[in-house]
Amino acid sequence: MTQQYKIALLPGDGIGPEILAVTVEVLNAIAPQFDLQFKFSEALIGGAAIDETGEPLPQETLDACRSSDAVLLAAIGGYKWDTLPRHQRPETGLLGLRAGLELFANLRPATIFPQLIDASTLKREVIEGVDIMVVRELTGGIYFGEPKGIFETETGEKRGVNTMAYRESEIDRIAKVAFETARKRKNKLCSVDKANVLDVSQLWRDRVTQIAKEYADVELSHLYVDNAAMQLIRAPKQFDTMVTGNLFGDILSDEAAMLTGSIGMLPSASLGASGAGVFEPVHGSAPDIAGQDKANPLAQVLSAAMMLRYGLNQPQAASKIEAAVSQVLESGYRTGDIMSQGMQQVGCRQMGDMLLKVLES
């Protein structure tokens, strides 16, 4: 019996529409092979939504996402909207989407494709075999804590305030996601905090340690965030699954991403306790190459694979897409961001054609 899914598409800005178009074709190619059917609907977010409606996240978009089985988001933002007030910027729409769908867990893999080892700025012996999953808390911490804002003091001087805050329940639920993720990998979890300085981090460490008692089969370690940042570069193979708060996770997941040589290769999944998850590449909208057929669509395609695996429980279809990406890379095709000597450079559209050729063969 054919399994049907409603997928909300959010092309966003810059290269977003280009890479999402390739991904939709890939999903349509894979669907009949696994008796799946996708019903796609498109909605506005980010700068495109601001231009059309004046808001970075229209209510219609949030409603469409809530009524879908999963959300594929491409990219948001660009120079055009950088001078807008904070509440009107494209990034505010993304934060609103995460909050509106109650997506508290962000999974960001940093996996080295053997074909791209030489694209990394680190030595082969340092990164060969790296396979890290960063689990980042998404809806708490300093990005959402109150009070926040820019205030005028009694002397007339302006003072900027952001509050880093976590409740026990917020820490417990992300810790459980991280331990469950570690169980599906190598049963190793490193929790990253700044407990030697921050009270909120001390609570984080206390709660993660407490939750660990429910997962005796998982080896738990703790690192301060500054040491973790250093160790990711010095010896990344020591890590398997990492869990951390919103701010630290934002920084560390980008650092882990660059171990692979290109942020253009990395997908992510944002999940809640129930309802639609959001699956998106970790790179930005790259407005400087938008519309020029230069974008790398592979992170978006791999995000669709994560959607199949983590959002729709279709791991075989996910594996088929991941294998196709690996095969195309093995055949020597590269977009400009991952180009190396002896390889054949292609554009966004042709990279998509190569994927379709492999999937349909």
N, C-alpha and C positions, 0 to 999 in steps of 0.2 A: 504494500500500500504506500502510495506516495506521501511523503511527509512535507507539509507546507509550512513556510515561515514568512512572516512579514518583517522586512528589513527596511529601516529608515536610513536613507542616504543623506549625509550632510557634507556636500562638496567643499563648502567654505570659500577660501580665498586662494590667490596665487596659483600654485600648481595643483591645488586640491581637485578641481574638476578633471584634470588630465589623468591623474593617478587613480582617481576613483572610477573613471570610465574603463580603464584597463581592468580594474578589479572586478567590476560588474561582469565583464565579458568572461573572466576566469571563472567566476561563480556560475554563470550560465552554462559554461562548458562542462563543469564538474557535476552539476545538478543531476542530469539524467543518468550518469554513471552510478549514482548512489540513491536513485529513486527519490530525489529531493526536488522541491519546487519553491522558488523564491519570488515573492511579490514585493517589488521595490517601490518605495515612495520617497520623493526628494523634498527637502526642507531647507530653509535658510538659517545660517548661523554666522557669527563673526562680522567681518567687514561687509560682506555681501548683504547680510541682514540689516546692518546699520544703514547702508545706502538705500535699501528698499523700504525699510520700516522705521528707521531711527533707533532701533533697539538691537543689541548684539544677540539676544536670545528671545525671539518673539514667542508669545504663549502658544501660538499654533505649532511651532517647532517642538516645544516641550511636550505638548499633547500628543503629537505624532510619535515621538520617541517612546512615550509611556504606553502607547497602544501597540507597539511593535515587539517582536521577539528579540531583536538585537538592533544596535545602531552602529553603522559604519561612518566614522568621521574622518575627513581627509586632513585639512589644515586650515588654520585661521590666522588672521593678522596681516600686517604689512605697514610700510612706512606711511601710507596714506592716512591711517587712523591713529598714529602714534601721539598726536597732539591733542586728542580728544580728552575730556575729563575721564578720570579713572572708571566711573560707573558706566561710561558709554563705550569703552574700548572693547575690541573683539575678545580679549582674554577674559573679561568679565562674563561674557556669554559662556565660555567654556567652564568657568567655575560654577556658574549658575546651572549648567547642564548636569554637572557632577552632583551638585547639591540637590537639584530637583529630582534626579533619579536615585538619590541616596546611594551613590557609588562611593563606598568608603575604602575599597581595596584596589590598588593599581599594581598589576603584574607586568614587569618589564624585563624580558629576557635579553641577555647579552651573550650571544652564542657565536663562536668563531666558525665561519664557513672555511673549510680547508682551502678552498679555491681563492680565498681573499686574505690569507695570512699576510701576504706581502703588502697589502694595502694599509695595514696598521703601522703606526709610527713607532711601535715597540718591537723589540727583537722577537724573532720567531720562537726562540726557546722560552720566552716569557709568556707568550699568549697562546701557543699551540695547545689545543684541548680545552681552552677556557669555555665554560658553560655556566653562567650565573643567572639567577632569577632574583631580581630586586622586587620586594613586596613593600609598597609605599602606602602609608595611610593618606587618604585623599581629602577628607571632609572636616578635619579638625586642625589643631595646631595653629601656627602663627598666621596662616592665610585667612582663617575664619574667626580667630579669637577676638573677643571684645574686652575692653574698649580698643578702638583703632581710629586713626585719623590724624589730621594735622591741626593742632590747637594753638591758640595764642595764649601765652602765659600772662601773669599779672604785670610783667615788665614790658609786654608788647612783643617779646621774642616768640617766634614760632617753634613748636615742639612736635615732632612726629612720633606717633605711638602705634605699635602693633603688639598684640598680646599672644604669647605662646601658651596655650592651655589645652589640656587633655583630661577628660573624665576617665575613670577606671573602665567603664563600659566600652568606651571608644578604643582603649588600648587592648582590652581583652578580645574584642571581636577581630581586630587586625592581627593580633598574635595567633589566634586560632586559624585564620586563613593561612598565615605563614607556616605554622606547624603542619597543617594539612598539605600545603604545597611541598614542604620539605620531605614529607612522607612519600610523595610521588616521585621524588628525585633521589638524593643520596642520604637522606636522614641527617642532614647537617644544617643548622640554622644559626646565623650570626645576627644578633640584635645590636643595632647601632644607636647610640644616644650621646649625651654630654652630661652624664650624671655627676661628674666631679664639679660641675659649675651650676647646672640648672636644676631647680626643684622639680620642674615638670618632667625632666629626664630621669630623676631618681624614682618618681612614681612609675614612669615607663618601665624602668629596669625591674622594679619590685613586682609589677604586674606580669611582665613577660616571664620572670622567674617562677612566679606562682602558677601561671598557665602551663609551664613546662612540666609540672608534676603530672599533668594529664597525658603527656607525650614522652614517656620514659624511653621510647625507642629512638627519639630524635636527640642528637647531640647539640646542646645549646652553648653558645659562647657569646660574649659581650665585647664590644669595642667602642671607644670614644670616637666621635665622628671624624676628628682630625686625623687620628691614627688610621681609621678605616679608609679615608681618602688616600693616604699615603700607601697603605697596603694594597689597594686596588691597582696601583701602578707598579709597585715593587714586586708583588707576588700574587697576581689575581687568581691563580689556580687553587689557592687555599680556600676560596669561597665557593659555596654552592647556592644556598638560599640566604638572602639577607632581608631583614625587616627593619623598618625605621619610620620615623614620623614624616610629616608632609614636607617641611622645609629641607631636612637632611636628605630625604628621598628624592626630591626634585634635583638636587645637586649630584648626589652619588649615582643616580640612574643615568644621568647624562655622561658622567665620567666613565661609568661602565660601558656605555654605548660606544664611546670612542675607542675602546680597546679593540673593537671589531674593524676599525679602519674607516667606517663611514656610518654616520647617523642615519643615512638613507637606506640602511638595510634592516632597521630595527622596528618591530611592532610593539604594541602594548594592548593590555586589556584592563578596563576599569569595571569592577564588579560590585554589586550590592548583595544584600541578603536574599533578594528576589527581584523579579522583573528584568527588564532589558539591560544588558551591559553595553558599554561603549568601547569600540575597538578602533584604534587609530595608530598611525605611525608616530614615532616620537620626534620626527623632524618638523621643521616649521614650514611656512607657506612659500618660501623662496621666491619672493616677488621679482627678483632680478632675472629669473629664467622662466617666469610664467609665460605660457603660450608659445614657447620656442621649441617644444618637443625635446627638451633636454633633461627632464625630471626622471628620477629613478622611482619606478612604481613598486619596487619589490617590497619595501616596508609596508606599503598599503596592502599588497597582496598577502603578505605574511600576517598582517592584522586580520584579514578575512579568514586565514587559517586558524588563528587564535579564536575568532568568533565561532567557527565550526567546532573547535575542540572544547572551549571553556563555556561558551554561551549556548550552543545548540546541541551539545553532546553528540557530535558527529566526528569522532576522532579519525576514522578511516579516510573521510573526505579531506580532513585537515592534513593528514600525512601525505595524501596524493599531491596536494598543492605544494607542500614543503619539498617533496621529492622533485617536483617539476622545477622549482626554483634552483635547487642544487644541480639538476641536470643541465639547465640552461647556462649556469655559471661554469660548469665543467666543460661545456662546449666552447667556452671562451668569449661569450658575449658580455659586454660591460657598458653601463652608462658612464658618463664623464666622471662622476664622483668616485667611482671604483675602478677607473681605467688604469691599466698597467701595460707595460711593454709586451708586445706579442699578442695582445687581445684584440678583439674586434669591437670598436665602439659603435653603439646603437643609441637611438633615442627612446623616448618613453613608449611611443606607439610600437616600434619594432620589437622592443623588449617584451611587450604584451603579446605580439604575434608569435614570438619564439615560445612563450609559455603555452599559448593555445596549441601550437604545433605539437609540443610534448604531451599535453594533456589529451589531445585527440588522437594520438598515435596508438 
